[in-house]
Amino acid sequence: MKQDNLHLLGFYTSILTTVLTVVTFSIAVFTPPLSGPFCLEACLQYPFLDIGDRFPRDYYWMYPAILLTMVYLVLMVCIHQYTADEKKIFSQIGLSFAIMSATILIMNYFIQISVIQPSIINGETDGISILTQYNPHGLFIALEDIGYLIMSLGFFCVYPVFSRSTKLERSIRWMFILCFVLTLVSLVIITGQYGINREYRFEVLAIMINWIVLIVSGILLSIVFKRAKQK
């Protein structure tokens, strides 16, 4: 019965991960950055104080992103519990990185929603420029950089869990490996090309890579947990 509960929770958490990622991704696509290297017109400039009218439109995606990050953490717990005892060291390390990633990202998004906009509306602008998401080399971008890099590292650490020779587990294994490799290579290439002026170029790629992995792995893991429950 205990294992049935695990497999059922893992199944529904996997599905919810996919759905929330698709929702968050879809909303974020329609709120492109209005500053930095990818902005084409009507770009916001330093010190980014004229952003009052961008709330709440540019922040809608952060609400499902917070919920998604929580669900992702539950999914990693389910993977850890699903893991055979001799391989739990790998899932434990992956879960530890997942906790680090989730903590960074949730705090980052919650600060934008609960601190930045009220401060702007009330004319309390000291220190806002370094914190706001519109600063292409601000604290928000830096925290997303490290948050999603650690998320990809967490995926990499759990790939040994899926060691069976089935096509399903091979797909999950290689997807988790590629997630970390692509994220790390993106950081190296962008940093090599732009140095300290990489701004949010890496952040955008890191989010895309990790969210695509969350969407696809959510589907594949739901099959894994469903099959485990049926045994």
N, C-alpha and C positions, 0 to 999 in steps of 0.2 A: 504493500500500500504506500509506503514511504517513497519508493522509486516511482510508482505511478503518479504521485503528486509532483515529483521532480520533473518527470517527462511531460506532464500536462502543463505545468508552469513554463517549462522551457519552450514548449510548442507555442503557447499563446504569447509569450514574451518575444519570441522570434518573429511572429506575424506582426505584433505591435511595433517592433523595431523597424520593420520594412515600411509599414504604413506611415509611421511618424516621420521617418527619414524622407519619404516621398513628399509628404505634406510640407515639411520644413524646407526641403530643396525647392519645391515649386514656389513657395512664398518668397524665398530669398532671391530667386531668379528675377522676380519682378520688382525687386528693390536693389538695383545695382548701385555700387558706390558712387557718390557725387563728389569725389575728391580723388587725388592720387593718379597713378599712371593709366588707369582704365577709364577715367572720366573724360567724356568728349565735349560736353557743353554744360553751362550753368553750374560750373564746379565750385564747391565750397573751398574757401581759402583760410589759411591761418589768420586769426586764432580760433576759427570755427565756432563763433559765438552766434551766428545767424542761423541756427539750426532748430529754433523753436517750432517752426511750422512743419518740420519733418517728423514730428512726433504726433501720433503713434505710428504713422505709416511705415517708416523705415525700421521699426522695432517689432513689428508683428511676428517676424520669423523667429525672434528670440524666445518667445513663449513656448512654441512647440519644441524649439531646440533644447530648452531646459528640461522639458519632459522627456524628450528623446535621450538626453544624456543620462537621466535617471534610469530609464528602461534599458539602455545599453549596459549600465552597470549591473542591473539584475540579470541580464543575459549572460554576462561574464561569470556571475555567481553560479548560474545554472550550468554553464560549461564546466566550471570547477567541480561542481558536485557530480556531474556526469562522468568525469574523468576517472579512469582506473587508478587504483591506489598507487601503483608503481610510477605513474606519470603525473601525480598531483603536484609535484614540485614545479612542473612547467605551468600548470594552470594557476597555481598559487602566485607565481611570479607575474603571470599575465594579469591576474585579478588585482594584484598590488599596483601595477601600472595603470589599470583601469580606474582604480580609486583615485589615484593622483590626477589623471586626465579629467575625470568627472568633476572633481573638486575645483580644479582650475577653471574649467569651462563654465560651470554653473555659477560660480562667483563672478566671473567675467561678464556673463550675460545679465545677471541680476543687478550688478552695479550699473550697467548701462540703463536698465529700465527704471531702477529705483533711486539712483543718485544723479546721473547726468542731466536728465530732462527736468526734474524738479529744481535743480540748481540753476539751469539756464532760465527757466520761467520766472524764478524768483530773483534773477539778477546776481546770483552768487557764482561768479565766473572764475574765481581764483583756482588755478590748477586744472580747469576743465580741458584745456587744449591738449594736454598730455594723456588724458583719460578717454576722451571721446572716440567712438568708432570711426569718425570721419578723418581722424589724423592717420595718414597712411603709414607712419612710423611711430605711432603712439603705443601706449601700454595695452590697449585692447587688442591690437594686431599681434603684439609680442606674446600675449597670453594665449591667443588662439594658435599661434605658431607652435609654441611648446606643448599646448594641450593636445593638438591633433598629431604632433610628432610622437608624443607619449602614447596616444591611443593606437597608433600604428605599431609601436613597439610592443604594446600589450597583445595585439593580434599575432605578431610574430612569435611571441613567447608561447602561445597556446597551440601553435601549429602541430607540435609533436603529439598532441592529444588525438588528432585524427590521423592515425597511422595505418588504418585498415586499407586493404588494396582495392576497395570498392571505388567506383568512379565518383560517387558522391563525396566520400571523404578525401579523395585526391583533389577534387575541385576546391573544397574548403581549405585544405592544406596549402595549395599553391596560391589561392587567393589571399590568404593571410600573409604568406611570404612576400608576394608581390606588393601588397599594400605597404609594408614597411620599406621594401627596396625602392619602390617608386617615390614614396614620400621623402626618404633620405636622399635619393639621387636628385630630386627636385630641389631640395635645400642646397645641396652642394653646387649644382649647376647655376641656380639663381644667385647664390651668394658669390660664386666665382665670377659671374658676369656683372653683378651690380654692387657687390660688396655690402657696405652698411646702408646703401641706398636701395635695398631690395624692396622696401615698403611692403605692400600687401600682396605682392606677386606670389610668394611662396604660400601665404595664408590661403589664397584662393585655390591653388592647386592641392594643398593638403586637405582642405575641406572637401573638395570634389572627390579626391581619391578615397578618403575615409568614408564619406557618405555613400558612394557607390558600393563600397565593400559592405557597409551596413545593410544596404538594400538587398544585395545579392545573397550575402551570408544569412540574412534573416530568413529568406526563402529556403535556402539549403538546410539551415539548422532546424527549421520547422519540420522538414522531412526526416532529419535524423532523430529528433525527439518523438515524432509520431511513430516511426518504425520501432524505436526502443520501447515505446508504450505498448505496442501490439505484440511484442514478444512474450 
